[in-house]
Amino acid sequence: MDSVAICNLALGMLGMPTIISFNETNNSAQLCKKFFPVLRDRVLRDHTWSFATAAKDLNILDEPGFDPEFPVVCPLPGDVIRVLRLIPDLPFHRHGSTIHTVDRPQKVVYIRRVEDPNAFDATFVEALQYLIAAEIGMANTRDAQLINLYRQEYRAKLAVARSIDSQENRDAYRPDAPRSRWIAARGASGIPIPRGSANFVNGDAGKQGE
């Protein structure tokens, strides 16, 4: 399935004419050409899709960061949509195309921009078509009831993806637990805290707030 086919699914839900190419001059094609890349990246950002998860080595810039508590600065890969974590696990701040951290990282784990629709997960395609339908509907029909329905369906598809992840990834940290072993060791106040048993639960891998 290509990008045009995904857009045609959304157009069909809205009762709008389908298209053959984004280069057509009709309203449907122009709206799809405008919205598709933006909404594709939004859906990628909204969930930790396994097909879009990547890891790459990081280089370190010679100049230290502006924050003395995060002195190590690394340029991020050009296809980063969302940073998930560093290896080893370190606290960090993202600033545009760079990441600032406390020590030398080896790799960054991130959600990458995937432009080839053949690589999309089936649930991703379903979620994307509903989001496209909602946004094109807002720009074209302005039917509030229909737009709200498609936005609800989009959120439902993300919930399905998270449920699938919970089955495929059984050992996940709780979302409210510190990700970094450095943070966990120091505590929120910076004072070392006693070590305890690992705080693992079943499911909810990649879960994030909406």
QUIUR-V415059 format. One record per pair of residues at least 6 apart in sequence whose C-alpha atoms are under 6 Angstrom apart, sorted by the first residue. I is the first residue (numbers start at 1). J is the second residue. If there is no record, write none. Layout:
i:I j:J
i:I j:J
This chain:
i:2 j:117
i:8 j:18
i:10 j:129
i:10 j:133
i:22 j:29
i:22 j:33
i:48 j:206
i:52 j:111
i:52 j:112
i:53 j:110
i:53 j:111
i:54 j:109
i:54 j:110
i:55 j:108
i:55 j:109
i:56 j:107
i:56 j:108
i:57 j:106
i:57 j:107
i:58 j:106
i:58 j:107
i:59 j:74
i:60 j:73
i:60 j:74
i:61 j:73
i:61 j:74
i:64 j:71
i:64 j:72
i:65 j:71
i:65 j:73
i:70 j:100
i:70 j:101
i:70 j:102
i:71 j:102
i:72 j:100
i:72 j:101
i:72 j:102
i:73 j:99
i:73 j:100
i:74 j:98
i:74 j:99
i:75 j:98
i:76 j:97
i:76 j:98
i:79 j:112
i:79 j:113
i:80 j:112
i:81 j:111
i:81 j:112
i:81 j:113
i:82 j:110
i:82 j:111
i:83 j:110
i:84 j:109
i:84 j:110
i:85 j:109
i:86 j:107
i:86 j:108
i:86 j:109
i:87 j:105
i:87 j:106
i:87 j:107
i:89 j:180
i:90 j:180
i:91 j:180
i:92 j:100
i:92 j:101
i:93 j:99
i:93 j:100
i:127 j:154
i:127 j:157
i:130 j:150
i:130 j:154
i:131 j:154
i:134 j:147
i:134 j:150
i:165 j:205
i:166 j:203
i:166 j:204
i:166 j:205
i:170 j:202
i:170 j:203
i:171 j:200
i:171 j:201
i:171 j:202
i:172 j:200
i:172 j:201
i:172 j:205
i:173 j:200
i:178 j:184
i:185 j:192
i:186 j:192
